[in-house]
């Protein structure tokens, strides 16, 4: 990608690339990242065989609000469990992962992203600047272009979803993952917790970053794939700015956590623990530091 070279030479800062209209530079960017299930036409009783995909993005399988802090060279993220009960104006209360599909059914992909954004903002109380719907096919292709990535798999993972054409079979230990296996590594949730899944997401992100820097000769090819992975939510110039910024962020400055929840008796829904959420957001530097004891 020529933009990477151009910005390396010109030293244009991401604050300038992402500047707000008429408001000067932007010190940070809040991004909602969605990983969505596929909708398929199924054949056969009991859905024993995979069906043809008619929509690549349906319910949001993963929801992560990330703050990219250009000023402090820091990336923070807080994931939202898919079963959190959420309501937005004009819609009944339901699990937060349903809003993307509802929006898609109403008016297509842009409405889907809009409803997902409103739902996420209502839960975490942070305004979102961009919405990214991950393209898993492009993700797999990028990992394969990098020659695979090395991660430590903390436990054996075995799960088959024949109807969804997803087959996860990973052994415990350090190993090199292909694009397909890397996708399985982050999507696996069978008999697992959201905390473990979140740890895997961070580990994978760091592994991709390290592998990309080691294969810098393929920077342009990888950058193009990354734009596709991000669902074209960023322009080539913006993607180049993010790529160069990420090189400056050390592992200690990447923090991830999960929205604290309370189980709702008699349902499969979860409720947000608002008091703990405020403290977590502060610890992640996603909101201004506030003394919550004042006024009590």
N, C-alpha and C positions, 0 to 999 in steps of 0.2 A: 504494500500500500504506500503510495508516494506521500500521503499525508503524514505518515510516521517520520519519514526522512525530512520533510519540510518543517515539521514542528520541532524536530530535534535540532535542526540548524537554526531556526528562527527563535527557539526557546519561548514559544507562546505558552503562557500558563493556562491551566484548565479554567481558572477563574475568569479569564477573558473569553475562552471558547464558549463557556456556558453562561455568559453574562446575561442578566435580565434586561429586557428592553427598557431603556430610559431610566434604569435603576443602578447602573454601574455593574461592577463585577459581582460574581456569585462565589461565596466562600465554601459552599457545600451544595450537594445535590441529594435529594431524597428519592429513592427509586423503589417501586414495588415490583418484585420479581415473582412471577407466577409460573409454576410448573403444572401443566394441565394433563388430565387423562384424555384418552382418545374416545370418541364415540364411534361405535362400529355397528354395522348390520350383522346380526348373528344368524348362523345357519345351524339347524339341528336342535333337537330337544335337549335342554339342559346346557346349551351353549358350550358344548365340548370342543368345538373347533372355532378358530378365530374367524371373524367376519371381516368384510371389506370396511376400511376406514372411510367414513363420510364426513368426519370432522376431526381435525388433529388436536383441537383444544376445546375441552368441554369443562367439567368441574375442575376447580383449582386443587390439584393434588398437593401442591406446596405453595405457601405464601410467605414471603420474606420482605420486610421493609428494611432497606439498607440506607445508611447515611454515608455518603462519600465526602469526607471532610478534607477539602483541598488545602485549607489553611494549616491544619495540624497534621497533615499526612496520616490520616487515620480512616479506617473503614469499620463501621459498626453495623450490626444487623440484628433484628429481632424477628423471629419466626412466629407465625400465628397458626395454632393448631386448626386443622380443617373442621373440627367439630364445635368450634366456638359459636355460640348462639349470637346472632347479630341482627340488628334491624336498621334499615335506612328509610328515609321518607318515601312513602308510597308503596312500601312492600311490607309484608308480614315478617315477623321474626323467624329466622331459619338459620341453618348452619351456614357459616360464612363461605364455604367452598361452593355453594350453589349459585352465588350471584353472577359469576362469570358465565355460566351456562344460561341463566335467565336472560342476561343481556344479549347473549348471542342469539337466542331464540327470538328476542324482540326485534333486533335491528342489526345483527352482525357483529364483527369483531371489535369495532370501535366502541359500541355500546357495552359489549362484554367487559372491556377494559375499564370503562367509566364506572360501571356498577361495582366491579372489584375494587377500584380505587376508593370509591365512597365508603364501601364496607370496611376496608382496611383503615382508612382515616378515622372512622367512627370507633374502631377498637383501640388503636394506639394513640389517637389524638395528635397525630403528626401529619402535616400536609405533604402530599406526594407530588413530585415534579414530573416524573416519568413512570410509565407502566411498561414492563417488559414481560412478554409471554415467551417462555423458553421454547425453542425449536429443538426437540430431542434428536431428530435426524441429523441436523447440522452439527449438534454437539458430538454425536458419535463420529461423524466424518472428521471433525477437527482433531479429536483425540487420536484417530487413526493416522492422520497426517503428521502428528507429532511422534508417531511410532509407539503410541501407548504411554501410559503414565504409571509410576510406581507409588503404591500406597500400602499401608499396613491394614489388613483386614482383621479386625479384632475378634471376630467370631465367624463360625461357619454360617453361610447363608444359602438356604435352599428354599425355593418357592416357585411354583409353576402356576401361572394364570393362563390356561389354554385359550380361554375366550378372548382375553386381551393380548394374546401372543407375546407374553412376557415370561421369560424363563431365567431365573436367577440361581446360579450354582457357583458359589465362590468358597474357596477353602480359607481357613484361618492362616494368617501369616503375611509377610511382606511379599508382594508379587506385582508383576506388570499387568495392567488391565488394558484390554482393547477398548475401543469406543463403546461397543455394546455393553461390556462388563462394567465400564465406568458409569454408564447410565444406570445399570442395575444397582450398582453400589450406592448411588445417592437416592434412588427411588425405593429401595427396599424398606418395608415397614412391617412385614409380617412378624408377629411376636416380638416387636421391638418398640422402643419409646421414641417420642419426638426428640428427646434430648440426645439420644444416640444418633439419630438421623442428622441432627444439627451438627454434631461433631464430625460426622462423615462429610457433610457439605463443606465445612471449613477445611478439613484435611484435603479434600479433592481440589478445592480452590487454590490452596497453597501448592499442591503438586502440579497443577496446570501452570501456575505462574512460574515455578522453578523450571519446568520442562520447556516452556515457551522461551524463557531467557537463555536456556542452554541451546536451543535450536533457533537462535536469532536469525540465521540465514533464511528461514522460512517465515519471517515476520509478516511480510505482505500477504502471503497465502493464508496464514493463520488469522490475521486481522480481518480479512474478507470473510472467513468462516465465522468469526466471532460476531460480526455484524448480523449474519444470518441467524446465529444462535439467539441473539437478542431480539429477534423478530423485527429487525430493521427499525428499532426504536431510536437508534442513534445514527447520525450521519457519519460518513467516513472520517471527517475532521474531528467530530466529537469522540469517535471510537479511538482514534489515534491519541487524543488527549488523555483518555482514560487509560490506555495501554501504557503510555509514558509515565503517567502518575502512579500506576500500580507498581512500577519498578522501584519507586521511592518508599513504598510502604513495607515496613518490616513485619514479620509474623506477630510480634508483640503488640503491634498496633492494629491488628485485626481481631475484633471481639464480636462474638455472637451469643445470643441467648434466646430464650423463648418466652412468650407472653405467659405470665403466671395464671393458672386457671384453678377453678373450683368445680368439682363434679356436681351436676344437677340431679338430685335423687329422682329416680323413676323415669329418667330419659337418658339418651346417649349424648345429649348436648353438654357443652362445657360453658362455664361462666368466667369472665375475666375477673381476677382479683385486682381491683383498681388501685388499692393502696400499695401492693407489692409492685404493680406495673410502673407506677410513678418512680419508685426507687430504682428499678431496673433500668429504666430509660435514662435516669440521671447517671447511673454507673457506666452506661454505654456511651455517655456524652451525646445522646441523641436529643436531649432537651437541655435548656439552660440550668445550671446548678441553682436549686432553690432550697431554702431551709423550710421543710414541710412542718417543722415544729412551731413556726411562727403563727401566732393567732390562735393557738390551741389553749 
